Amino acid sequence: MSNLTRKILLTLKNYFNLPIEVPNENNLNEQELLYANYFHDSINGSNWLIEKSFCPTKGAANYSFLFLLYNALEYSNPNNILEFGLGQTSKITTQYINNKNQQGKLTIVESDLEWIEFFKKNLSITENITIEQTNTERTTDNSLKYQNNYISDLNQKYDFIIIDGPLGVNQSTPRSNILELIPQNINENFVIILDDYERKGEKNTANLIFQKLRENKINFTYSEQFGMKKQLLITSINFKHLHWM
């Protein structure tokens, strides 16, 4: 079964409460190949993603992540992007700022200085793009998060947040910096992408995000996407069309 067919079935099941049996996610290789095709079709002829060299692996951003990110940027047109974790996705976000929305701003938060020096050679860093080297710290449950000095202006509002750092393997609630941003640093119209959603720790963090949004009476919707890895897409209601891609 193709991923498109599965998405249609899920939509029918969830939106219309129909008793439809949706097959298990049992062929990740097939899903990844499908998303590879979807991604290459999406960026073919793109007038802002000029450099199309990517190295998607399970250890980095995979094809379902790249596909989701590209299309979410293309159709939400954010002005202020916060990216936790420097890597393959940064090749997309930097080109978005440089070639599609030159008035926008991008802040990339990364803890590893050597990785920053190595990887930024692959990027075009302009005045509206900032890479913040920020150390990590442990939370009360011994999970990793970034120290919160990456926010230079406590009043700024992010309308697009990518959560793919710091390291989150075998942790209870990894990558929890997003909780510090709700509600004061989240724009009314927003997109949040959480990578590695197949892991228990990221699912726990996602539940805390849901709880924080509900506590602050922020309406949202969400969906999952998967290839070799899973991503969680959370958006304000006005971006519900992003979940149909």
N, C-alpha and C positions, 0 to 999 in steps of 0.2 A: 504493500500500500504506500502510495506517495505521501509526502508530508503535507502537500496541499489538500489531499483528500482527508487526511487525518485532522487537519485544521478545520475543514468544513464540518466534519462530524462533531468536533469539539464545540464549535460555534453553535450548531444546532442543539447539542446537548445542554450547553450552559445557558444560552440566551432564551431558549424556548422550553427548557426543562423537559426534554424528550428522553424517553428510556432507550437511548442508543448505546450500544456496546462499542467502545473505542478500543482498538487493538493496543496491546502493550508496546512500549518503546523498546523493541527487542533487536533492532538491527542498526546499531550506531554507525557502522561503516557506510551503510546505504544512505543514512540520513546525512552524513557528512559529505558524501559525494553529491547529493542533491543540493545541499547548501553551497557547495563549491560552484556548481552550475548556476544557481540563483545569483550568487555574488558576482561571478564574472559577467553574467548577462546584465546585472544592474549597473556595473561600472563601465561597461562597454559604451564608449562614446560620451562618458561623463565629461562635462566641461570644467569641473573643478577638481576631480581626483585624477591628476595628471600622471603622477608617479604610481604605477600599479604593481610594483614589486612587493610581494608579501611572503612571509614564511610562517603560515599558520600551522601550529602543532598543538598537541594536547597540553604541552607545558606552557604554551603562550595562548594568544587568541586563536580560536579555531574558526572555521568557515561560518558556522551559524552566528558566532559573535560578530564577525566582520560584516556579514550580510545585514544583521539587525542594526548595527551601529551606522553603517552607511545610509540605510534607508531612513532611520530615525532622524539623522541629521538633515538629510535631503528634504524631508517632509515636515519637520518641526521648526527648522530655521532658528536655532537658538542664538542668543546674543552673549551669554555668559556661561562658559563650560568649565566644569571642575572634573578633572580626571585623576583618580587615585590609582597610581601605578603606571610607569612609563614602559611602552612596548609597541607591539605591532599596531594596536589601536591608535597610538599617537601619530602614526603615519597618515591616518585618516583625519583625525581631529585637527592636526596642524594644517593640512591642505584645505580643510573646510574654512579655517580662519583666513588663510593666505589667499585663497582663490575664489571663495564663494561669499564669505561675510567678513570683509576686511575691517568693518567697524566693530566686530565682535571681539571677545576676549576669551583666552584659554589659559587656565592654570593647571599644570601637571604636577602632582605631588609624588615624590619618589624618595626613598630612604637611602639607596645605594649610590654613593657618589661615583664610584668606579663605573657602574652601569650607566649613569647619566653621561659621563664623559665619553664612554664608548658609543652609546646608542644615539646621542644627539647629533652625531656626524651624519646620520641618515635623515635628519630633519632640517627643515628650513625654519629657523627661529627668528621671528620678527618682533617688533616692539609690542605687539598685542598678545604675544605668547610668553608665558613665564614657566620655567621649571623650578619648583621649590624643593630643595633638598631638605627633607624633614626627617628627623630620627623617629624611631618607633619606641613605643612603651607598652607595658603589659597592663591589661585591665584586671579587675578583681578576680576574674575567673581564669587569669593567665593567658588570655588571648591577645594577639598583637593588634595595635592600632597606631596611627600616626599621631605624634604630638601635635597639638592644635594650633601651632604658630603659622600654619599655611594661610590662615585668613588674615589678610592685611587690613581689610575694612569689614568690621563686624556687621555693618548695615547692608552689605552687598547681597544681591539675590541671584542665585544660580538657577538657570532654567533647564540645565542639562548636566547630569552627574553620572559619571562612569565609575563603578566600583570594581577594581581589579587589583587591589593592593591594600596593605602589604600582604606577605605570605599568610595563607589561611588554613593550611593543611593541619588536620588533627587538633583543631581548636573548637571551643564551645560556641563562642560568638565572635568570630573574626571580623575585621574590617568594619568596625562599628562607628567610624567617624561620622557617617551619615546621620546618626542619631543626634549629634551635636548641632546639626544644621536645621533641624525641624523644630519649630516652624520658621524661625527668624531669617534664615538664609535660603529659603526655598521660594522661588517665584510662584505666583498664583497658577501659572501654566508651566508644567514641568515634565521632564522625562528623567527617569532613573533606570540605569541598567546595572544589574548585579551579575557578575560572572561566577562560574563554578557553583551554580545553584544545585547541582547534583549532590553536593556534599552536605552532610548534616549540619555542620557549623554555619554555612551560609544560609541554610534554611532557617536556623535559629535566629540569625541576624535579620533575615527578611521578616520573620514574625514580629521582631521588635520594631522594625520600620512600620509595618502595618499598624501596630499598636500605637506608635507615636503619632502617625497620621490621623488615626481615629480619635485619639485623645484631643487633638487640636482641631477636630471637626473639618479636616481636609478631605474632600471627596477625591477618590482615585479609583483606578481600575488596573488590573494586572494580568499578565499571561506569561507562559513559559515557552521557551524555544530550545531545541536541542539538536546537536549533531554529536560529535564525540564528547562534547561537554554541554551543560545546560546553562542558559541565561534566563534571568527573570527581568521582565520589563514592567515597570510601574510608571503610570502616567496620570496626570490630571485628566478629568473626564473629556475635556475638549480635544485631547489627543487620542481618543479611543480608536480612531481609524488606524493608528500604528499597530494595533493588535491584530489587524486583519491581514497584514502583509504575509 
